[in-house]
Each structure stands twice: as C-alpha cells, then as structure tokens.
Amino acid sequence: MAELAKVDVVLVGAGIMSATLGALLRRLEPQWSMTVIERLDAVGAESSGPWNNAGTGHAGLCEMNYTPARSDGSIDITKAVLVNEQFQITRQFWAYAVENRVLTDVRSFLNPVPHVSFVHGADGVDYLRRRGEALAHNPLFAATEFVDEPDEFAHRLPYMANQRNFSEPVALYWAADGTDVDFGALSRQLIGYCVRSGATALFGHEVRKLTRRPDGSWTLTVANRRTGQKRLLNAKFVFVGAGGDALRLLQKAGIPEIRGFAGFPIGGRFLRTANPRLTDLHRAKVYGAPSPGAPPLGALHLDLRLVNGKPWLVFGPYAGWSPKFLKHGHFSDLPRSIRLNNLMSLLGVGVGEMTLLNYLISQLRLTEPDRVEALREFAPSAVDSDWELTVAGQRVQVIRRHRQRGGVLEFGTTIVGAADGTIAGLLGGSPGASTAVPAMLEVLDRCFANRYPSWLPTLKEIVPSLGAELSNEPALYDELRSWTNRTLELEAA
C-alpha cells in the first residue's frame, strides 16, 4: 500500500485555470501546502497551449456572436459587456502579478494586437454600424472606430485589401486596445511561481480514483503514467482544472452535483503561416460574422499570433470531431462519460441540435481547397501553398439537464462543486481562458465561504475593481485601465 501524504490543496491539471487558482491561493494562504498533478509532461500542453486556442484576450470587442440583433433590429450588448467586465478583472490580476513578481516576462504571453469585426454586404454593414452605436455609450467600448472607407480599410488591413473588389460594401469595427495572449506561456509562469513558493508539481501523473473521507477531505489515488507506480494524497480541497477530463473526474468523485451533466466534444482546425511577407501585412485579429448553424465558437477569424516571439497568421476555426475529451485523450472518453443520470440529457440534445450536427458534418467534408476558399473571403489573394493545416485542442461543451427538453447544450463555462466546498471543477470551453480570474474568484467564494471575507482586503489589492461594475464607473475604469496598460506595457495598444 502506498504511503498516504497529506496536503491542503490539490490542483488537477496544469492549465490556465489551475495555474490561476494556485497563484491566487499562494497570495492568500502562503503557508498552505499544495500539489499540482498533470498527466502530460509540461504545463499548459492541452487547451491552454498556444496552438490549441485562438489566443484572443476575449473582451467582447470583436466577437459578433456576443452582440446578436433582436427581432426589432436593436442590438443586445449584454454578453459583450459581461465578457469585457470579466477580462478587465483578468487584466488587473496580471498587472498586480507583474508588480509583485508573480509574473516576470510580460512579452512572453501578452502583446497588443487590435481586435476587429469584419463584415461585407449592405446588410452586414448596417448591422455593424448599429452594433457600434449600441456599444459606443459604454465606457468599456469607447475607444473604438467604425471604418467603411475602402482606402482606410486598405491602410489598416493591406493583406485583406489586396485583390479585393470594393464594389461590395465592407466595414470594420476597430478596437485598438485588443491583445494576443499565449495562455501556455502564462500558465508556465504562474505554475512556476507556485513551485517557487513551495508547491509540488507531479508531471506525467494522473488521478485514477477520488474517495471522500468521513472528515470531508479527499483521498486521491495518483499513478505515474510511465512506471505505473501509485501514490496516495489526502487533500482538504481539490480543484479539477483538467479541461475535458474534468467531467470524468468529477463523476469519479461521485458528488451529486455532477449528476445530469454530460459533455459534447468539438475539435478545431486552423490554417497557419509564418511567411513574413504575409505577417507584415496583417497586424490584427479580425473576426467575421458567425456562419449559419455554426456554434458560437465557430465564427471564422484571421489572426496575428505571437508564439515564442515569432509572428504567425492563423485562420479558422474549421470544426472537427472526435470522441476524445482531450487532444491527448482516448477514443473511449465520450462513451465512458455516459451514465444513467445523464443519458436523458444527451438524448435531449441529440434531438434538439440537428442544425449543429449538420454544421459539423459539412465541416468534416471540407477539402483543403474548400478551406482556402473560405480564407479568401477574408484575404482574396491567399495562395494555397502559403498555408498549412494544424489541429487545435478539444473543447467539451457542457450538456446540462433540462426539465422540458431533457438536455441543453451550452457554449460557456460552468463551475460544478460539492455543497461542502471541498471539491470543485470547471466544465466547458468558451470564452474560457480569458475569464480564468473571475472564474477562480467564484471558486474561492463558493468553496471557502468562511475564509472569503477575511481574504477580501488582499483580493481587492489583487483586483481593485472587485465588486464594482466598471461600465457604471467610468472614472474608476479609466484609472484602472491606465494602470494595467502601463504595467502590462500596453500603452501602444
């Protein structure tokens, strides 16, 4: 029998969620013992890796699925404002972390890159103008521009303008203060800080079993994936930040709160190029309108990415499908996640999501010329030989029990935890990494209700706007925005 080691906190998974929660807890309770368990051999090698996500610092600036048109023609900006508010919290945490040497290399993970909405056709231009007018009164979106002049379009986006027929109306919604984020590099710095502060990291290990003890703690059976050797950890608190694997691990824990939840995996593929002739001509992240039937995360976009200091252009996503719940997972992941308590949820979604199913089938049928033809809607001069296809990470979308429909598919993130606060995990994908800080603050509030009030003074040092809505406090927003821009070296954004 393996020896039982006791620890205050176990973080399962070494991606951006666990990394963020770990760094917060090291600031709040530096004396607590902490162990990070990662099944792969590196930090941020799954969904947080730079080639496994879009790298957009999602702030609702350019994503048109966050601003749908209502039946009366008005624009609903509720989701865009919410996501922007959440990203402001994330920026404040990063700025605090830089000032306190938690993060030591900003440019390795964060770079200023404009965020842009792009439409063509008279209806699209009309929608984008109304969208801009609806957002203009909110201080979080005040520093944006509506562009519909061909010459200005060509000046800002020369690669997209090359060989374009401007007889069709086009328009841009330009937010100069967007960012490109390498969440893998960020995760490495945060986990590195945790380890320097006394945490233990176990790479190449996976959790095989979770057992609740009579005192409310959890015993985890952890196996070395190379040798098979097992060890036992007893933890007062467990956070499951394991991406698509979180559903399975919470099911293994047997908490009643996970009953009825299921998951639907959706993969992604991107075209990419590092040709400097092209990267020099496109210095923005440009999002198009969602395609009919596409899920919210399916809007095509042409992005400048900076990975290890090297500029790339990335276009996609094109949907893929696999029953795996992780990119480095198993084909049995989906069937192994099915339980009697979530079967009706799955069946209900299967009946109600035929539009999504048809979209996925059409995406799987795409050939390489089809993908480049979609790229030419953004960049008419695109040449096939300049681009290569890369497979991105898996996203397991949340399926939640629904009284009337059996189950509903959700394209967001959901925190599921035990009522006693001893274990919690994060399910879902989008906007995911960009909202890691507010999500982990929610975990702290829900799982440490007795301690949270005493933590508030420190948390308000970390996130000065905590508890405020910056949309309603423009002076505070300007002050904090100036601070984060200066600290994160984003003044030129």
N, C-alpha and C positions, 0 to 999 in steps of 0.2 A: 504494500500500500504506500502510495506517495505521501511524503510529509506535507502537512497542512500549513500553509503560510497565511498569515492574517494581514489584511491591508484595508485602509479606509475606503479607497475608491479604485474601481477597475473601469477602464475605458476600453471597450471592444471596438477595434478599428482605429487606424492611424490616419484618417482623412481629416477634412477641414472641420467637421462637427466635433469630433473627439478632441482635436488639437485646440479648438477654440474653448471648449469647456474646460479642458485641462489647464490652459493658461489662466482662465478666469479663477479657477479654484486655487491655483498656486498663489495668486494675488490675495485671495480672500482667506485661505487657510494654509499658509505655507508649511505648517508643521504636519499636515495630513500626509500619510503615505499613499502612493498612487502607482498603479501598474497599467501600462498600455499593452494591449495584446493585438498583434497584427498578423494576419495569416500569410501575407506576402513578405517579401524581403526588404521593403522600403516604405517610407512614409509617403502617403498621397499617391499610391500607384494605381488605385482604381478610379472612382468617379472624380476625385479631386485632381488627377493628373491633367496636365495642360492639353493633351490630345484627346482627352475623354470628356471635355465640356467646352462650351463656347468661349469661356474666359471673359465674358461680358460682366462688368460690375453692374449687375442689373439694378437700375434705378427708375425704371418705368419711362425713361427718356425717349426710347425709340421703338419699343415693342408695341405694335398696334393692337395686338390681342388683349392688352391691358386697357384699351380705351374703345370699347365697342360702341357703335351707333345704336341709339334707341329707335323705337318704331316711329317716333315723331321727328327724327333727324338730329336730335341733340346727342351729345357725346357724354358717355358715362366715364368719368375720370377716377372713380373711387379706387379701383385696383392700382392704377398708376401712382396715385398719391400714397397709398399704403406701402407699396414696394419702395418708393423713394424714401419715405419716412424710415423704413427699416434699414435701407442702405446708409442713411445718414448716421444711424446708430453704429453700424459696422465701421464706417469711416472714423468715428470718434474713438472707438476701441483701438483701431490701428494707430491713430495719432498718439493716443496715450501709450500704447505699447512701444512706439518708437522713442518717445520721450523717456521711457523707463527701461530701455534696453532689452525689452522683451523681443522686439524686432530690431535687427541690426543692419539690414540691407533692403531698403525700400525698393530700389530699382530692380531687384531680382524678382519681385512679384507684382509690382504696381507701376503702370505707366499711363500718362494722359493720352487718350485717344477719343476724338469726337464720336458721339453716338448720333445716328442719323436715321430718320424714317424716309423711305423712298416709295413713291407711287408714280404710276403713269396712267394716262387716260383721264378724260374730263371728270368722271365720277370719283376716281381716286384723288385727284387734285382737290375737288370740292370737299371730300371727306377730310383730307389732311389739313386744309385751311380751317375747317370747323374744329378739328381736334386742337390745332394750335391756339385758336381763340378760346376754347374751353380751358386750356391749361395756363394761358397767359396770366390769369388773375391769381394764380397760386405762386407764392414766392419761391417754392422749390423748382419751378419751371420758368422763372422769369428770364433767365439768361439763355433764351433760345431764339431761333430765327426761322421764318418761313421763306423758302427760296423757290421761285418758279421761273426765273430768267435763265435761258439756255447758256448765256455767257458766264453767269455766275456759277451755274451748275458745272460747267466745264472747268472753271478755275478751281473749284473745290474738289472735284472728283474727276480728274482727267482720264483715268483708266475707264471709268464708266461712260464718259462722254465720247470716247474715241469710236468712230463709225456709227454713232447714234443718230437716228433720224428724228430731229427735234420738231417735226411737223405734228407729232403726237405730244400732247401736253405732259409735262413731267413736273414733279415738285419734291422738295426736300424739307424736312423738319430737322433743323441742325442744332444739336446741343454740344457746345464746345467743351463742356466740362465732364465728359464721359471718361471712363477708364477701361483699360485692359488689365485683367488680373490672372496671374498664374497661381491658381489655388494650390497646386502641388508644392511650389516653392514656398508659399506662405505656410502651408501645413508643416513643412520641414523646419522652418524657423520656430514655429510655436511648439512643436514637439521637442525640438532641441532645447528650448527654454525650460520646458517641463523636466527634461532629463538633467539639465544643469542644476535645476532646483531640487533634485533629489528623487524624481520619479524613475521607475524602472520600465524599460521597453523590451518586450519579447517579440522579436520578428520571426517569421516562419512558424508561428504557433496559431492554433485555432481552438475555439471553445467547443467542446464536444457535449457538455452537459451543464445545466444550471439547476441547482437544488436550493429551495428556500429552507432555511433553518428555523427552529422554533423561536429564536430571538429576533427574527426578521432579517437577518443577514443572508447572504447567498454564498454557496459553495460552488465554484466553477471547476470543472474538470477540463484542463488545458493540455493539448497534445502538441508535441513537436512534430511538424509535418515531415521532417526529414528522417528522424530516428524513431518516431512513434512513442518516445518516452513521454509519460504523463506526469503532470503536477497538479496539485490542488491549491486553489486560492480561496480564502474566505474573505468576502468583502461586505462592508456595511452598505455600500452603494455601488450599483452597476449602471453604466450608461452604454447603450448599444448604438454606436455610430458606425455601423457596418454596411452602409449602403443598402443594396438589395437584399443582403443577408440578414438585415435587422428583423424582417418578418419571421423568418425561420427561427432565429434565436429567441425572440420573444414568445413564439409558440412553444419552444423547448422549455422556457421558464414556466409555462403553464399559468400565466397570470390571466384572470378572467377578462381583463380589459382588452385583450387581443382577440377575443372571440368575435367572429363575424368579419374580421379584416382578411382581405386577400390581396394578391398583387398581380399586376399585368405587366410583363417586361416589354419594353420598346427600346430597340437599339438605334444607333445613329451612325451615319457615314458622312464623310466630308471630302470634298476635293481640296487640295492644298498645293501651294507652290512657294518656293523660296527664290524665284527668279528676280534678281534685283531690278531688272527693267520694269517689272510689274509692281513690286512692293514700293518702289519710289513714286509710283503714280497713284497710289491708293493709301491714304493715311487716315482711315476712319473705319468704324463698324457701321455697316449700312443694312438695315432691316427692311424687308419687303412686307407686303400685306399677307396675312395667312391665306394659304390655298384653301379652296372649298373642301370641306371634310377633314382637313388636317387638324391634329390636336394642337393645343395652344403652343406647345414647344416645337411645332413643325414649320413656323414661318422661316422662309429662306433668308439668309443674310450673308453678305460678303464682308469679311472682317480682316483688319490688320491685327495680327497676333505677334507678340514678342515672347519668344521662348528661349531661355538661356541667352538673352540679349540679341537673338537673331530675329529679324522680321520675316514673317510669313503672311501670305494671304490664304484665307480659309473660306470655302463656300459650302453651304449646306444648311440644315442637315437633310439628308435623304434617310428616310426611315428604313430600318432593318428589323428583323425579328429573330429571336432565339428564345428557347425556354429557359436559358440561363438567367439567373438573377444578378450575376456579376460577370464582368468581361472575362475574368479568370475563374469562372464558376463551373457548374456542372449542368449537363443537359437534363438531369433529373430535378433541378431546382424547382421548376413550376409544379410538376406532379407531386413532389414531396411536400409542397406547401398547402396542398388541398386537405381540408379537414371537414368533418360533418358540419361543424359550426360555421364554415364559410362557403360551403358548396352552393347554397342558395344565392349568396352574394355574387359568386362567379357566374352562375347561370343567369341571374338577372341582368348582369352586364352584357353577357353574350347575346341576349335577346335585344337589348336596347342600344347597342353600339355598332349597328351594321354599317353606318357611314364611316366610322373609324376603321372597321375591318376592310371595307372596300378600298379605303385610302392606303392601308398597309399593303394590300395585295397589289395595288397599282404601283406602289413604290418598289416592291420586290421585283417587279417586272422591268424596271428601268435598266436600260443598257448604258454603256459608257457614253455613246453619242447623245442619249437622252439627257444624261446628267449635264453634259457640257452645253446642250441646248438650253437647259434651264438657267445655267450660268450666264448665257448670252442675253437673257432678259435684263440682267444687271450690267454685264460688260460685253457689248456686241462684238468686240474684236477678239474675244477669248479664243485661244488656239488649243486644241486637244492636247498636244504634246507638252504643253507647259504645265499640265496638271496631273497629279496622282491622287488615287483614292486611298483614304485612310479610314479605319474602323474606329469609331469613338466608343465611349463607355455605354453600359447598360443602365437604363432607368426603369425602376419598378414602380409603376404608378399605383396609387392607393385605390383599392376597391373597398368601399365601406357598406355595411348593411343598410338597407333602406326598407322602410315598412311596406310601402306600396309596390316598389319595383323589384324588391329582392336585394339588389345591389346597385351602387352607382360608382362610376369611375371618376376619380378626382385627379386633377393635374396641379397638385400643390404639395406642401409638406405637412405632415401630421405628427405630433408628439403623442406617443402612447406610453403610459406608465402605470405602475401599480398604485393603488389607492394609498398605500402607506409610504409612498415616495422612495422606496428602496431600489427600484429599478425603473428605467425609462429608456425609450429608444425613439429614433426618428425614422419615419417612413416617407416615401415619396421623393420627387425629384426637383421640380421647378418652382420658384427660382433658386431654390437650394442653397448653394454655397454663398451667394451674395447676402443671404439673410441668416447666416450662421450665428452671428452675435445675438440678434433678438431672439432667435430660436433657443439658444443656450441660456439666455436670461430667463426665458419662460421655464426651462428645465429647473433652473435654480429656484425660481419662485414656487413651482409646483412641488418639487421633491424635497426642498429644505425650508418648508414653511416656518418652522420655529426659529431658524437661524437667519432667514432672509431679512427681517427688519434690522438686525444688527449689522448686516452687510451693506445696507443702503448707503451709508456715508462713503464707503470705498467704491461702491458701484457708481455713485454719482461723480466721483473723481474720474472713473474709467469712462463713463458715458454721461457727460454733463446734462444732456437733454432728457435723461431718463424720467419718464412720467409726463413729459410735455409733448404736445403736437406742434412741430416746427412750422407746419402750414399756417397755424394760428398765431405764431410768434416770430414775425419776420426779422425783428431786431436780433433775437437770440440766434435765429438761423444764420443771419449774416455774420455774426460774431464767431459762431462755431465753424461755419464754412471757411472763413478766413484762417482760423486756427488749423483746421485739418488740411487745407490747401498748402499752407506754409510748412507744416510739419511733414506732410507726405510728399513735398516737393512737386505739388500740382499747380503752382501758380501760373504756369504757362498753358494750362488746360483750356 
